[in-house]
Amino acid sequence: MESRMEGDVFSGYGERYQMDGKVLQNFQKSFVQVQNILDQNRLLINEINQNHESKQVDHLGRNVGLIRELNNNIRTVASLYGDLSHSFARSVDASSEGESTGTLKSDGKANNQKRFRSG
């Protein structure tokens, strides 16, 4: 599995499709948001488990609020992934539209293909 630094998440994609820097920044921002929420969820789950194992009434009561927060976080992550999916699809569609018109290749350069006659 290839390992990438946080700021290098999209370098492979950028080589294949010429993308606006703003689009890449938005993708990266969303992925960072998702990761932060997932990190927070890990902490919430640990606290919920500790409270459950303690079997103390006040700790178990606190779990109600922690589980609500966890559920809200999961909804937020699902929404962010949905937004990312939609944005990614639009970006790929925009890139492939340039290719299908014959005016742009995936690197954004003019498509100057020469035709050879058999003969």
PyMOL commands that set and color helices and strands:
alter all, ss='L'
color gray80, all
select helices_A, chain A and resi 6-8+11-16+21-54+57-100
alter helices_A, ss='H'
color red, helices_A
deselect
rebuild
show_as cartoon
